Amino acid sequence: MFDIATFLSRAVVQSIPLLLGCTGETISEKSGSLNLGIPGVMYVGGISGVIGAFLYEQSSGGNMNPVLAILIPMLACLIGSLLMGLLFSFLTITLRVNQNVTGLAMTTFGVGFGNFFGGSLIKLTGSDVPSIALSKTSHYFSKHLPFADDLGWVGKIFFSYGFLAYAAIAIAVITAFILKRTRTGLQIRAIGESPATADAAGINITKYKYLCVCIGCMIAGLGGLYYVMDYASGVWSNDAFGDRGWLAIALVIFTIWRPNIAIFASILFGGLYILYLFVPTGSNLAVKELYKMLPYIVTIIVLIITGMRNKRENQPPESLGLPYFREER
Amino acid sequence: MNNKEPLIHITRRADIGWKKAWVIRGAAIITALIISAIAVTLATGLDPFSVYGKMFEGAFGSPRKMWILGKEIAFLLCVSLALTPAFKMKFWNLGGEGQILIGALVTSAIMIYVGESLPNGALIPLMFIAAAGAGAIWAGIPAFFKAKWNTNETLFTLMMNYVAIQLVAYYIIIWEVPKGSGKVGIINQDSLAGWMPDLAGQKYLFVILLVALMTIGIHVYLKYSKHGYELTVVGESRNTARYVGIKVDSVIIRTLLLSGGMCGIVGWMMVSSTDHTITTTLAGGRGFMGIMVSWLAQFNPVAMIFASLLLVFMQRGAAEISTAFQLNQSFGDIITGIILFFLIGSEFFINYRIHMRHKEKEGTENV
């Protein structure tokens, strides 16, 4: 029997990393920076959180303070992603190098960084545990509201997630509001559309671009943290995060640069991502592999449709991907 | 607001001599090597010199390692060559991985289904044509939509990678030997049907020679052919191209058919000539690495040889270190990443000049 409540709640769980990645990338793209390094940033965010949690679990020896158990991995994750954001900003904004090439290099580096420390952390720290299983830290991250279990399917669909899931939705709503309704958002959008005009209007281009890329990376990094600590119950396995970073970037176009739409779109993608688990295929395992194509095929169709409709308000920021050099006006 | 002249003032360089450009790039590589050495020392506790000794050993240590190095360079170079025409046209083909895989998939399919009924003399050319065709189609689809409706090609080609990966995963389950192992195993191990014969007793020589020929071919194509000229114009300005009467749509599609076809051929080489099996990770990130090789070499096929050599050397060397110290194999990616960041950053000092306040001297190149 197709259990709709289970399916929905698992789709939401799948959607959170995508939503965080998508929100982060949207902020960055609105300011004109196409950051293809997001998949790498999410790996770095995840592994930095793991390193923080691992060191804390090892040093605390069992008596963990719940506040610290959440704060330390989170801070580690934010710092790791911030450093990646600064790297991207420095190379593309200050040094004006090609954004796509920088992004791809960051993804190579970030995925390698995640897998390297995921595979070698135990050896490097010389501890005697067999694998990285941060179940205690994960317990704090995935704690949901106590009354959720009493509410049946309502509780399952709406209240069964860890706090980061609600934070992700809040971040998306706040981002959408800031971008659309505030002066800051207007200035960010102005930079993304026409940096020269924004510059003439007295907006500090470099400052805003740096801020947008770095904040975007930090939000995306949280997606990696959520994946390890909540979804994967604190177990890091190499390459497990997979291609979610790329899907998050695709989602930005899918949602036509609107984080509030991304909340629902990411749940749709999350659902497509796990649909193969719920489709009865009997013993034919091969067909499941074909179902896994769905999110990508849907993305392609959406790309084609948005390309064909060609509406002005649905276009990417005008200067997306281009470096800005004042003296070249 | 202060009205002082800013401390640092940046201007675009008109043109930098190639000597100076390579001095800057060389400085970037050396700095990156020093930083990597520090990273290695921190991770392993070894002194940097013996680490680089170990890396050299890993890359050039024995004739076998030299051949593997040559093969790896050939593969990476071939992918870079394949991506270059598209890239020069400012078409971001991030789908190299998928195009390689689909070429490999078609090659494997022919080996498995008709391998026994055709002689190798007919089978191998058939595999070659099919793989090139499959790769060309895989790149041609995004190109068609880009040409007709200006669809975002970066994400389209990227998504095509995953469609290809899932197709391969599907067929791996169908073809797996033994059932349930999740692996295809060596295809036609007994009959050797579809196996490229060794050249002069060397397994990898054929691949290396073929890629060398392709390097010359692409160089001539880009530099001396009408096609090469047209795609350069399209890359610089589509409107100019239209104005001078170039059919932009057909140039885009034609170039991507070439680009995808060559990636498909890489898949064919891997299955027919070196690996004789197929996995979902066969392409091994070369589709992305190739873009960086092509960009670092500024679309120059000869410079691409050196860029591939550098990256493959670092990866092979880092692999040797990680085996020797029981570290994770991804160590190579970190080192590659560091080198790439420095090389990417050095482009700034090639394209721009830094003027310090008061003195009109060029700033120090603190790459």
Interface residues (C-beta under 8 A of the other chain):
Chain A: L36 L87 L91 L95 R96 V97 N98 N100 V101 T102 L104 A105 M106 T107 T108 F109 G110 V111 G112 F113 G114 N115 F116 F117 G118 G119 S120 K123 L124 N238 D243 W246 I249 A250 I253 L285 A286 V287 E289 L290 K292 M293 Y296 I297 T299 I300 L303 I304 G307 M308 N310 P316 F325 E327 E328
Chain B: I10 T11 R12 A43 W92 L94 F145 W149 N150 T151 N152 T154 L155 F156 L158 M159 M160 Y162 V163 Q166 L167 A169 Y170 Y171 I173 I174 G285 F288 M289 I291 M292 W295 Q326 L327 N328 Q329 S330 F331 G332 D333 I334 T336 G337 I338 L340 F341 I344 G345 E347 F348 N351 Y352
